[in-house]
Amino acid sequence: MANKKIIILALLMILLIILIIFCFWTSVFNSKILCENYSREELVDNFNKREKDFQKLVDNFQSVISLSSIYEKYQITLELGQDTTFVTLVLYPFVIDSVSKIIGSKDLKKNSLEYNNLLKTLNWNNEIINSLEKQLKVIGCSTIRTVNYYGGCKYEIYPCSKGVSSYSYQIYDKQISDSLMLIKGRSISSSSFGKQVILYKTSIL
């Protein structure tokens, strides 16, 4: 009788270990983002499969940056951290002078003093950060930032990359003109939102 109890306990322990391993790998799989140097074709396919999710992220980002007028003077960059307890949140002044300076830093510890002060500056909260991080992971990307490029490009989204050279998804405030396509390349798709997006090859230094 004692032997049967030992065997049953041993089997239960094995099942518990298997369950823990399964949950761990499921979590890793679900949070996986693009971390290779993917080809243009693969990144276009990623956009086509998740176009609605790209648009939701852009709409969300657009709505939260307008909570503070600071976006008029600063480029706002949000990047996934080394794990869920960190985030990169940096405000780069469009014009650097004695008054304007870089605010924030890479891999900020969430709920630290610097992090909390930065959220106050933006009129953001943890829920906003968490929602943007979640949306980035859904589309397989690591970074979103405000930009002010020629032709009306307002946002730039970067896939995670192991190398220094990568593509970025550049999002414009209107359909990309034929003249701009001659300079930057064709739009990523023929859909309404896709006509506002260019997959642009750039270098991340």
NORFENLIN-V80079 format. One record per residue. RES is the residue in three letters. D_LAST is the distance of its C-alpha to the last C-alpha in whole Angstrom. Layout:
RES_D_LAST + RES_D_LAST
//
This chain:
MET_67 + ALA_65 + ASN_63 + LYS_62 + LYS_61 + ILE_59 + ILE_58 + ILE_57 + LEU_55 + ALA_53 + LEU_52 + LEU_51 + MET_49 + ILE_47 + LEU_47 + LEU_45 + ILE_43 + ILE_42 + LEU_42 + ILE_39 + ILE_37 + PHE_37 + CYS_36 + PHE_33 + TRP_32 + THR_33 + SER_30 + VAL_28 + PHE_28 + ASN_29 + SER_25 + LYS_23 + ILE_20 + LEU_18 + CYS_16 + GLU_16 + ASN_15 + TYR_18 + SER_19 + ARG_20 + GLU_23 + GLU_22 + LEU_20 + VAL_23 + ASP_26 + ASN_24 + PHE_24 + ASN_28 + LYS_29 + ARG_27 + GLU_27 + LYS_30 + ASP_27 + PHE_24 + GLN_27 + LYS_28 + LEU_25 + VAL_24 + ASP_28 + ASN_27 + PHE_24 + GLN_26 + SER_29 + VAL_27 + ILE_25 + SER_28 + LEU_30 + SER_29 + SER_29 + ILE_25 + TYR_23 + GLU_25 + LYS_23 + TYR_20 + GLN_17 + ILE_18 + THR_15 + LEU_16 + GLU_15 + LEU_17 + GLY_18 + GLN_18 + ASP_22 + THR_24 + THR_25 + PHE_21 + VAL_19 + THR_16 + LEU_17 + VAL_16 + LEU_17 + TYR_16 + PRO_18 + PHE_19 + VAL_20 + ILE_20 + ASP_23 + SER_25 + VAL_26 + SER_23 + LYS_20 + ILE_18 + ILE_19 + GLY_19 + SER_16 + LYS_14 + ASP_17 + LEU_20 + LYS_23 + LYS_25 + ASN_28 + SER_27 + LEU_28 + GLU_25 + TYR_24 + ASN_28 + ASN_28 + LEU_25 + LEU_26 + LYS_29 + THR_27 + LEU_26 + ASN_30 + TRP_28 + ASN_30 + ASN_29 + GLU_30 + ILE_28 + ILE_25 + ASN_26 + SER_27 + LEU_24 + GLU_22 + LYS_25 + GLN_25 + LEU_21 + LYS_22 + VAL_25 + ILE_23 + GLY_20 + CYS_17 + SER_15 + THR_14 + ILE_16 + ARG_16 + THR_18 + VAL_17 + ASN_19 + TYR_18 + TYR_21 + GLY_24 + GLY_24 + CYS_21 + LYS_21 + TYR_19 + GLU_16 + ILE_15 + TYR_13 + PRO_14 + CYS_13 + SER_12 + LYS_12 + GLY_9 + VAL_6 + SER_8 + SER_10 + TYR_13 + SER_13 + TYR_17 + GLN_18 + ILE_21 + TYR_23 + ASP_26 + LYS_29 + GLN_29 + ILE_27 + SER_29 + ASP_30 + SER_29 + LEU_25 + MET_25 + LEU_26 + ILE_22 + LYS_20 + GLY_22 + ARG_25 + SER_25 + ILE_24 + SER_28 + SER_31 + SER_32 + SER_32 + PHE_29 + GLY_27 + LYS_28 + GLN_26 + VAL_23 + ILE_21 + LEU_18 + TYR_16 + LYS_13 + THR_10 + SER_6 + ILE_4 + LEU_0
//
